[in-house]
C-alpha cells in the first residue's frame, strides 16, 4: 500500500468525527419526522443523539482542522475535518428544529385528566 493511502491518526480522527456527524444527520432527520406526532415521546432520544453527535463532530472536526498542518491532499485530515464540521452543523440544526417542534407539539397536546 502506498504511503499516501494509509489511514493514520491524521485521517482517522476527522474521519471518525465525520462518521459521528453523519450519524447525527440521520438521527436528526428521523427525530424531525417523529417530532410531528403529538403525545409520543419517541422523538426525544433521537433528538438527544442528533444534538450530541453533531456537537462532537463540530468540536472534534474544528479542533483537528485548526491544528492540522498543511492543506487538502497532505494526509493530515483537513478535508475530513471540514466534512465533520459541515455535517455536525447540519445535525445540530436538525436536532434543534426537531426539539422546537417537539416542545411545540407537547404544549399543544390536550391534557387528559383522570377524573
Buried (B, 14 or more C-beta within 10 A) or exposed (E): EEEEEEEEEBBEBBBBBBBBBBBBBBBBBBBBEBBEEEEBEEBBEBBBBBBBBBBBBBBBBBBBBEEBEEEEEEBBBBBBBBBBBBBBBBBBBBBBBBBEBBEEBBEEEEEEEEE
